[in-house]
Amino acid sequence: MKTRIMIREGQYRLNKAGCMDPKIDAEELYCYLTGTDKVELFLKNEEEVDPEVERKYAKLIERRASRVPLQHITGEQEFMGYTFAVDPDVLIPRQDTETLVENAAKVIRNNQREKRPLLERLRGRKEWGLLDLCCGSGIVGISIAKICGNVDLTGCDISEKAVALAKKNAQSLHVSGEFLQGDLFAPVVGNQFDMIVANPPYIRTNMIAMLQEEIKDHEPREALDGGRDGLTCYRKIIQSVNKYLTKDGFLLMEIGYDQGDDVRKMVEDSRVFKDVEVLKDLPGRDRVVLCSR
């Protein structure tokens, strides 16, 4: 069987199973199996496939057709131009979250911190203390550190397995940082940060059953379920954040597309911040709340 025919059959199988991007997934699974890229795939379209490769490819297609996420099969996902390891214990990185990273990096670039005291600089203290709450696989904090370079990164997550994966991603992407296990601010009691970023669970509990099978059946519920109205974690963060931010610090939180007004009001009612702004993602939907003291 020729490569293009095998991939076309894989695409047909995935389309029949209801997978969202059957052509892309069929090609990605071939590239993953053979260690090739899309250019090599094009060049090999008319080549005959080794029977063992054909057998293994069919097994991968069957896994994906059973609605196992592509990223759980390949074990990785690209985010902000970097490749992150992922597994079923963390949320799969999504393009929506790039809005959070881009705006956090913009704030850092546009607001130069006063130089740290000489002793702190000699000890290697960087200009921005950054806390990544609900860090998952570490994509947000690690990406900001890669883009800006002048951040001292700490990540926290309630999941021990997520923390272990975030450490692995930081190491593979050559980012120094500390990753701690615990609920929200619990691991960093007594510390303050110049910026706190968070991508907390924000799906309403009764909406989880309506999500795609890849999400509701394969991604960790604790990283999805934001409580009855989807806002449980935001209340906890806003209630406690004052103790963990420096006097001129910033808080940035990813939100659901329909949560901008509610989260903005929560922040304003807390009277912790001078300014609150709801920022939109590329399609024009509310995606990030930016708070400055």
C-alpha positions as CSV (number, residue, x, y, z in Angstrom):
1,M,0.0,0.0,0.0
2,K,1.2,3.5,-0.8
3,T,1.7,6.1,1.9
4,R,-0.9,8.4,0.6
5,I,-3.5,5.6,0.4
6,M,-2.8,4.4,3.9
7,I,-3.1,8.0,5.3
8,R,-6.3,8.5,3.3
9,E,-7.7,5.4,4.9
10,G,-6.7,6.6,8.3
11,Q,-8.4,9.9,7.6
12,Y,-11.6,8.1,6.6
13,R,-11.6,6.1,9.8
14,L,-11.1,9.2,12.0
15,N,-13.7,11.1,10.1
16,K,-16.2,8.3,10.6
17,A,-15.4,8.2,14.3
18,G,-16.2,11.9,14.6
19,C,-12.7,13.3,15.2
20,M,-12.5,17.0,14.6
21,D,-9.5,17.2,12.3
22,P,-9.2,13.8,10.7
23,K,-6.8,14.8,7.9
24,I,-4.4,16.6,10.2
25,D,-4.5,13.8,12.8
26,A,-3.9,11.1,10.2
27,E,-0.8,12.9,8.9
28,E,0.4,13.7,12.4
29,L,0.2,10.1,13.5
30,Y,2.2,9.0,10.5
31,C,4.9,11.6,11.2
32,Y,5.0,10.5,14.9
33,L,5.3,6.8,14.0
34,T,8.0,7.3,11.4
35,G,9.9,10.3,12.8
36,T,9.3,12.3,9.6
37,D,8.0,15.8,9.1
38,K,5.3,17.1,6.7
39,V,7.9,17.8,3.9
40,E,9.2,14.2,4.1
41,L,5.6,13.0,4.1
42,F,4.9,14.8,0.9
43,L,8.0,13.3,-0.7
44,K,7.0,9.7,0.4
45,N,3.4,9.9,-0.7
46,E,4.0,7.4,-3.6
47,E,6.3,5.1,-1.7
48,E,5.1,1.6,-0.6
49,V,4.7,1.3,3.1
50,D,6.5,-1.4,5.0
51,P,3.9,-3.9,6.4
52,E,5.1,-3.5,10.0
53,V,4.6,0.3,9.7
54,E,1.2,-0.3,8.2
55,R,0.3,-2.5,11.2
56,K,1.5,0.0,13.8
57,Y,-0.2,2.9,12.0
58,A,-3.5,1.1,12.0
59,K,-3.2,0.6,15.8
60,L,-2.5,4.4,16.3
61,I,-5.5,5.2,14.1
62,E,-7.7,2.9,16.2
63,R,-6.6,4.6,19.4
64,R,-7.4,8.1,18.0
65,A,-10.7,6.8,16.6
66,S,-11.6,5.8,20.2
67,R,-11.3,9.5,20.9
68,V,-8.0,9.4,22.8
69,P,-6.6,12.9,22.2
70,L,-3.8,13.0,19.6
71,Q,-1.5,14.6,22.2
72,H,-1.9,11.7,24.6
73,I,-0.8,9.4,21.8
74,T,2.2,11.5,20.8
75,G,3.0,12.7,24.3
76,E,3.6,16.3,23.2
77,Q,2.0,19.6,22.1
78,E,3.5,22.8,20.6
79,F,2.7,26.0,22.5
80,M,4.1,29.4,21.8
81,G,6.6,27.8,19.4
82,Y,7.9,25.4,22.1
83,T,7.3,21.7,22.4
84,F,5.9,20.6,25.8
85,A,5.4,17.1,27.1
86,V,1.8,16.3,28.0
87,D,0.0,13.3,29.5
88,P,-3.5,12.5,30.8
89,D,-2.7,14.1,34.2
90,V,-2.7,17.7,32.8
91,L,-4.7,19.8,30.4
92,I,-3.6,19.8,26.8
93,P,-2.2,23.2,25.9
94,R,-4.5,25.3,23.8
95,Q,-4.1,28.3,21.6
96,D,-6.5,30.3,23.7
97,T,-4.0,30.3,26.5
98,E,-1.4,32.1,24.3
99,T,-3.4,35.2,24.9
100,L,-2.5,35.0,28.6
101,V,1.2,34.4,27.9
102,E,1.4,37.2,25.3
103,N,-0.1,39.8,27.6
104,A,1.9,38.8,30.6
105,A,5.1,39.1,28.5
106,K,3.9,42.5,27.2
107,V,3.4,43.8,30.8
108,I,6.9,42.7,31.8
109,R,8.5,44.4,28.8
110,N,6.5,47.6,29.3
111,N,7.1,47.9,33.1
112,Q,10.7,47.8,34.0
113,R,11.3,46.8,37.6
114,E,13.5,48.9,39.8
115,K,16.9,47.1,40.1
116,R,17.0,44.6,42.9
117,P,19.4,45.4,45.8
118,L,23.0,44.6,45.0
119,L,23.0,41.6,47.4
120,E,20.0,40.1,45.7
121,R,21.5,40.6,42.3
122,L,24.7,38.9,43.4
123,R,22.6,36.0,44.6
124,G,21.2,35.7,41.1
125,R,17.7,37.2,41.8
126,K,16.0,38.2,38.6
127,E,14.0,41.4,38.1
128,W,10.5,39.8,38.1
129,G,9.2,37.4,40.6
130,L,6.6,35.3,38.7
131,L,4.1,32.9,40.2
132,D,2.2,30.5,37.9
133,L,-0.9,29.3,39.7
134,C,-2.6,26.1,38.6
135,C,0.5,25.6,36.5
136,G,-0.4,22.2,35.0
137,S,2.4,21.2,32.6
138,G,4.0,24.5,33.1
139,I,3.2,26.0,29.8
140,V,2.4,29.5,31.0
141,G,5.2,30.3,33.3
142,I,7.8,28.5,31.3
143,S,6.8,30.3,28.1
144,I,6.9,33.7,29.8
145,A,10.4,32.8,31.1
146,K,11.5,31.8,27.7
147,I,10.2,35.0,26.1
148,C,11.3,37.5,28.7
149,G,14.3,35.9,30.4
150,N,14.3,38.2,33.4
151,V,11.8,36.3,35.5
152,D,12.3,34.2,38.7
153,L,9.7,31.5,38.1
154,T,7.6,29.6,40.7
155,G,4.8,27.3,39.7
156,C,2.2,25.7,41.9
157,D,-0.4,23.0,41.2
158,I,-2.7,20.8,43.4
159,S,-1.6,17.8,41.3
160,E,1.6,16.1,42.3
161,K,1.8,14.5,38.8
162,A,1.3,17.9,37.1
163,V,4.2,19.4,39.1
164,A,6.4,16.5,38.1
165,L,5.6,17.1,34.5
166,A,6.2,20.9,34.8
167,K,9.6,20.2,36.2
168,K,10.3,17.9,33.3
169,N,9.2,20.6,30.8
170,A,11.3,23.3,32.4
171,Q,14.4,21.1,32.3
172,S,13.9,20.2,28.7
173,L,13.4,23.8,27.7
174,H,16.3,25.0,29.8
175,V,14.3,27.2,32.2
176,S,15.2,27.4,35.8
177,G,12.3,27.5,38.2
178,E,10.7,26.0,41.3
179,F,7.5,23.9,41.0
180,L,5.6,23.1,44.2
181,Q,2.6,20.9,45.0
182,G,-0.4,22.4,46.8
183,D,-3.7,24.1,46.6
184,L,-3.4,27.6,45.1
185,F,-1.2,29.8,47.4
186,A,-0.6,27.1,50.0
187,P,3.0,26.2,48.9
188,V,4.1,29.9,48.8
189,V,2.8,31.3,52.1
190,G,5.0,34.2,53.2
191,N,6.3,35.0,49.7
192,Q,5.4,37.9,47.4
193,F,5.6,38.1,43.6
194,D,5.7,40.9,41.1
195,M,3.3,39.1,38.8
196,I,0.8,36.2,39.3
197,V,-0.6,34.4,36.3
198,A,-3.3,31.8,36.6
199,N,-5.3,29.5,34.2
200,P,-7.7,28.0,36.8
201,P,-10.5,25.5,36.2
202,Y,-13.5,27.6,34.8
203,I,-15.9,25.1,33.2
204,R,-19.3,25.1,34.9
205,T,-19.9,21.7,36.5
206,N,-23.1,21.0,34.6
207,M,-21.4,21.8,31.3
208,I,-18.6,19.2,31.5
209,A,-20.8,16.4,30.3
210,M,-21.4,18.4,27.1
211,L,-17.7,18.7,26.2
212,Q,-16.0,16.7,23.4
213,E,-15.2,13.2,24.4
214,E,-11.5,13.9,24.1
215,I,-11.9,16.5,26.9
216,K,-14.5,15.1,29.3
217,D,-13.3,11.5,29.1
218,H,-9.5,12.0,28.9
219,E,-8.5,15.3,30.6
220,P,-8.3,15.6,34.4
221,R,-11.6,16.8,35.8
222,E,-10.0,18.8,38.6
223,A,-8.4,21.0,35.9
224,L,-11.7,21.6,34.2
225,D,-14.4,21.8,36.9
226,G,-14.8,25.4,38.1
227,G,-17.8,24.7,40.3
228,R,-21.5,25.5,39.8
229,D,-20.9,28.8,38.1
230,G,-17.3,28.2,36.9
231,L,-15.9,30.9,39.2
232,T,-14.9,29.0,42.4
233,C,-11.2,29.4,41.9
234,Y,-11.4,33.0,40.9
235,R,-13.1,33.8,44.2
236,K,-10.3,32.1,46.1
237,I,-7.5,33.7,44.2
238,I,-9.0,37.2,44.5
239,Q,-9.7,36.8,48.2
240,S,-6.1,35.9,49.0
241,V,-4.0,37.6,46.3
242,N,-3.4,40.8,48.3
243,K,-0.9,38.9,50.5
244,Y,1.1,37.5,47.7
245,L,1.5,40.5,45.3
246,T,4.1,43.3,45.7
247,K,2.7,46.8,46.1
248,D,2.9,47.5,42.3
249,G,2.3,43.9,41.1
250,F,0.1,42.4,38.4
251,L,-2.5,39.6,38.3
252,L,-3.5,38.0,35.0
253,M,-6.1,35.3,34.8
254,E,-7.4,33.3,31.9
255,I,-11.2,33.2,31.8
256,G,-14.1,31.6,29.8
257,Y,-15.4,33.7,26.9
258,D,-18.6,34.6,28.9
259,Q,-17.0,35.3,32.3
260,G,-15.4,38.7,31.8
261,D,-18.0,40.9,33.4
262,D,-18.4,38.6,36.5
263,V,-14.6,38.3,37.1
264,R,-14.1,42.0,36.6
265,K,-16.8,42.8,39.2
266,M,-15.2,40.4,41.6
267,V,-11.8,42.1,41.2
268,E,-13.4,45.6,41.5
269,D,-15.3,44.6,44.6
270,S,-12.1,43.4,46.3
271,R,-10.6,46.9,46.1
272,V,-7.1,45.4,45.8
273,F,-6.4,46.8,42.4
274,K,-6.4,50.2,40.8
275,D,-7.1,49.0,37.3
276,V,-8.9,46.0,35.8
277,E,-9.1,45.3,32.1
278,V,-10.7,42.4,30.2
279,L,-8.5,41.5,27.2
280,K,-9.8,39.6,24.1
281,D,-8.2,36.7,22.3
282,L,-7.6,36.5,18.5
283,P,-11.2,35.7,17.6
284,G,-12.4,38.7,19.7
285,R,-13.7,36.8,22.7
286,D,-13.1,37.8,26.4
287,R,-10.1,35.7,27.4
288,V,-7.9,37.4,30.1
289,V,-8.5,39.6,33.1
290,L,-5.5,42.0,33.7
291,C,-5.3,43.6,37.2
292,S,-2.7,46.1,38.3
293,R,-2.1,47.6,41.7
